[in-house]
Amino acid sequence: SLSRAAMTLCTEAAAAALESGMAQAPRVFTLPRQHSFSPPQVLNPFVQETRLSALDKCRAVLFGLILLPLRALLMLLIFLTAWPFVVLGTSCSCRKGDVPLVRWRRSVSSTSLRFMGHALFFVMGFRVKVRGQPASRTEAAIFAVAPHSTFFDAIVCVLAGLPSIVSKTENLDVPILGRILQALQPILVSRLDPNSRSNTINEISRRATSEESWPQILVFPEGTCTNRSCLITFKQGAFIPGVPVQPVVIRYPNKRDTVTWTWQGYTFLEALVLTLCQIYTNVEVEFLPVYVPTCEEKKSPALFANKVRCNMARALDVPVTDHTYEDCRLMISAGQLTLPMEAGLVEFTKISKKLNLKWDSIRDQLDQFAEIASASKGGRIRIDEFARYLKLPVSDVLEELFALFDRNGDGTIDFREYVIGLSVLCNPANTEETIQMAFKLFDLDDDGIIMEDEFAAVVRSSLGLPDLDVSNLFKEIDADNTNKLSYEEFKDFALKHPEYAKLFTTYLELQRCQVQMHSEVDDHTPHPKTPLSRMTSGPKNKIYPQNSEDDNSGASDKKDD
């Protein structure tokens, strides 16, 4: 088991240190790390790091003086020219789009929108290169487009033959653009409807499997914009119907990136203006072969989505990560807590699935993390901040606990490591049995109450600091200010601060390691040694770690993470 392996490594390291005369040398508590929890290849896919040089800015200004007003005027003329035909095609049709447009209405709307789309992107300076052919509705009812990095990705809708898209209901109220959107027969999402997500999935399934003359459906399965450095987790909505899907990939092979619109980088207006100030902008759209799901993939939308994503990632030659839109929400929350926005990234899909965590739980842990890392401008916890939060000094036991959190061994704990540490290390250790054991350890006279002197004696002894002031920590646990701790107070504090449970079990493990270490050393030397657990005399009670190899109080509760 992991606990035995860890204690063995601990013992061997400590014994080697004693034999070499370096009893004070630091010991590394090496633990195996599951590869699935390794950091992603792309740490932050939601940041636009490209910045224009001074020369590029000057060029943009010079070209913009001519191109920007000219293009803006032509774009307006195109909209105004196409709008009357769109109005004619959608007249007397239902805004909700319960039935498809047919006959002359569909012909008028489609023709006007095709003209408008091609003319619009031509005027904006886009040089389009298309590879492959869009599939017909009988071949694939759904287009899955990635990576989604900008509002300019709408060009795929024009090239794919004007399929339906998913849009917010509020967008229909936008002058001119709302009527154009209505002509696309969108699948509408309402923020006010609590069942909006399930309704959207049901509508996608209904249209994708319907025999009516609905247009194909175009979705951006990533659900948010990235910087095209990887493909993040695909939402399952487009894959739930279990029908064939045509993957479509987009590239913007330009020397100067002005199109990317992510959570950190250019604003909407900056990206639009900078792109319109370029002489031309290259875009490549590739229609990949239609992907027909297997019977297993039809039953598992997550598997279906992942297979399509992997195919697209190979075509783009980019990695995949388990980031998702919820990571963006955590980024925003991190910024509101005065942390760097990227501090909130945890690869939500992976973490939530493997650790069985909901978004609200991780959001609460972000508040705790921000409280500890408030003094750190980099959004990472150092050991001194960790000790300050626990109201304890830096000690061997605390360093061992910190090392368990610090998965990459860089001397700091980021938010991702903090979430994993709480779930894998601390929460499993924070059991009723562990809390009861800890309470009995502190309750030296076994009267069911912990006084401050009892609490101080055990903490000082366990940390090897006879002059340690623990009054602040004791007061924080003493919720009713009676200068004594009941079991309920002790338990309530422990449940809210699982780090202490792991600190306690780590201490017990180290005591066992020290006992085992000196037992092995004594077997190989004729000179009697004083066990380390007796070098610092501590209060004795029925569960305080003793020098016996059959003591089970140090049983580890670490999960094999």
Salt bridges, closest charged atoms under 4 A:
ASP56 OD1 - ARG59 NH1 2.95
ASP56 OD1 - ARG256 NH1 3.38
ASP153 OD2 - HIS148 ND1 2.83
ASP173 OD1 - ARG95 NH2 3.18
GLU203 OE2 - ARG206 NH2 2.80
GLU203 OE2 - ARG207 NE 2.88
GLU212 OE1 - ARG206 NH1 3.92
ASP257 OD2 - ARG228 NH2 3.45
GLU284 OE1 - ARG131 NH2 3.80
GLU286 OE1 - ARG251 NH2 2.99
GLU297 OE2 - LYS307 NZ 3.33
ASP322 OD2 - LYS350 NZ 3.91
GLU326 OE1 - LYS235 NZ 3.47
GLU347 OE1 - LYS350 NZ 3.40
GLU347 OE1 - ARG416 NH2 3.10
ASP367 OD1 - ARG363 NH1 2.61
ASP384 OD1 - ARG382 NE 3.41
ASP384 OD2 - ARG388 NH2 3.74
GLU385 OE2 - ARG382 NH2 3.61
GLU400 OE2 - ARG27 NH1 2.99
ASP410 OD2 - ARG380 NH2 2.66
ASP414 OD2 - ARG380 NH2 3.79
GLU432 OE1 - LYS491 NZ 2.99
ASP446 OD2 - LYS542 NZ 3.92
GLU476 OE1 - LYS391 NZ 2.64
GLU476 OE2 - HIS497 NE2 3.90
ASP492 OD2 - LYS496 NZ 3.46
GLU509 OE1 - LYS558 NZ 3.01
ASP557 OD1 - LYS502 NZ 3.09
ASP561 OD2 - ARG33 NH1 3.58
ASP561 OD2 - ARG407 NH1 2.52
